[in-house]
Amino acid sequence: MSNIPQLLVHDHEDNVGVVVVEDLKAGTEMLCVVTHDNSTFKLKAEQDVEIGHKIALKDIAEGDTAIKYGEDIGKFVGAVKKGHHVHTQNLKTKRW
C-alpha cells in the first residue's frame, strides 16, 4: 500500500470521500485521510474511479443524504455499496 493518500475525507460524519490520484483502479487498498484531524483509515476501491470523483465510505441506500464536508450535498437516487463510485448515476443535488 502506498503512503500517499488516495482518498480525502473532510469530516468523520461524511459518507463519501474524494479520489485525489490519477488512475485509481478497482482492488486498490486506499490510504484515506480525514482532513479534519489528519487521521487515516483504509478502504478498498471496488471500481476504477477518476480523480476528483467520489467513493462511498459505507453502504448507502437510495434516498439517503450524501454528506461531504460534514454538510448535505445531495440525495442518493440509487443505492451504492461501500468502495463504489458515487457520481451523477446515483447522486443528485437537492437544489432542483
N, C-alpha and C positions, 0 to 999 in steps of 0.2 A: 504494500500500500504506500502511496505517495505521502510525503509530509507537507505537500502543498494542498491547501483546501480546494475542493472541487465544488462544494455547495455552501452557500452562505444562507444563514437563517438569522433574522434580525431580533427575534424575541422568543422566549420559551413558550409563549402561547400560540405561536404561528403553527399552521398545519401545512404550509408549503415553504420550500426553500428555492433559491435561485442558483442555477448552474453557472459557474464562473470560469470554466475552462472550455477550450475547443475540443471537439471530437469525443465527448463523453459517450462511452459505449455501454450497452447492456452488460450486466455482470460485474461492472466496476464496483469495488468496495470503496465508497467515497469517504473522504475525510470531510466532515461537516463542522462548520464553526458558527456558533451563536455570537453575533457581534455585540449583543448587549453586555456580555460578561467575558467574552473570549473563551467560553467553554467549548468542548468538542464532543462529537459522537460519530459513530459510523453508520452508514446506510448503504444498502446495495441498490444500485440503479438497475431497474428491471427492463428498461428500454433505452435505446440511444436517445439522447436529448441534446438539443442545440444550446450553445452558450446563450445566456440571458433568459432561457425558458425555465419554468418552474417544475418541481418534482414534489409529489405528495409525501409528507413525512409519516403518514399513517393512512389506514383505510378510511376513505371518505365516502359518505352516502350522497346520492342525488338529493338536492335540496339543502345540503349543509352550506354554511357560510365559509368562504375562504378567508383565512386570517394570515396577513403578512404585515410586518412592521408592528405587530400587535393590534392591527386595525382590520376592519371588514373591507375586503377589496372586491367582493363579488359573491355570486351564488353558483354552486355546482349544479350543472344541468345534466350531469351524468356521474355515476359512481366512478371512483378512482381508487385503485389499490396502492398501498404503500410502495414507494420506489418508482411509480409510474409517472409519465409525462402529464403535466397539467397545462392546458392551453385552451384555445377557443373551442375545441371539440367537446370540452367538458366543464368550462368555466365561463360565465358571462357576468358583466357588470350589472349592478342593480340600478344604474342611472337611467336606463331606458329598456 
